[in-house]
Amino acid sequence: MNWTEEENPTPPATPTLPQDLDCPVETEEGVRLVALSAYWGEGVALVSVAALGVLGNTISGVILASRAMRNSFNLLLVALAVYDNTYLVR
């Protein structure tokens, strides 16, 4: 079946070649911006969240393992906190 303008006003899509794309040019400033974003996002933010997680898991583990709070469900939560700490530190 051939395409005609009367049947469909939109022509069929043709494959785009890489040289036909209007891609931005990579600049030194762009590379620095990506590196700086990676430092703050993957470095500072990730370490900060992990440190708060380890602190919170440790506090909750100590509280939930105390004599007054000890029951089977709380011991499962303590095990979860220990596993979470090992995952965060790894």
N, C-alpha and C positions, 0 to 999 in steps of 0.2 A: 504494500500500500504506500503510495507516494504522498508526500506532504504538499498540501495546497493551501494558499492563504485563506480561501473561503471556508475551509473546514476548521482550521485552527490558525488564529492570527499570530501565534508565537512559533517561530521557527524551531526546529529540533536543536538540542544542545550539541555543540561540537566539542570534542576533547580539547582541553587546553594544554599546550606545551609549556614546559618550565620556563623557556625564554620569553613566553608571552605574558607571564605573571608580573605584576608590579610589586615586587617584594622590596621591603626597606633595606637599605644598605647598613651593614653592621659597622658602627663607629666605635672608637676607643672609649668615648663617654658612655655609650650604651653597654659596653662590656664591663666598665667600672661599676655602673649602676646595678647590673645583674650580680656582680660579685659582692657588692655592698648589701644588696637585698638578701642574698644567700647567707652572708655573715650574720645579719640581724635575725633573719627568719629561722635558719637552721642552726645557728650557733647560740646566740643570746636567748632568744625566745624559747627554744627547745630545752636548753639547759635550765632555764628559770622554771618552766612548767614541770620538768622532771624533778628538780630539787624540791619544789612545793609538794609534789606527789609523794616523794620519799618521806618528807617530813610528816605529811598528813597520814600516810600509811603507818608510819612508826608510832605516832601518837595514838591512832585508833587501835593498833595492835596491842599496845601497852594497856590501854583502858579496857578493851574487850577481853584481855587475858587475865584481868585482875580477879581476885577471889569472888567479889560481889557480882561480877558480870558473867561469870563462867557458866555457860550452858552449851549444848551441842551446836546450836546455830551460831552463836558468837565465836566458837572455836573454828567453825567453817569460815567465818569472816576474817579471823586472824590468819588462817591459812591463805585466804585470798589476798590479804594485804602483804604477806610474806612473798607470795608468788609475784605480785604486782611490783614489789620493790626489786626483786631480782630481775624482772623484765626492764624496769626503768634504769637500773644501774648498768645492765648489760650493754 
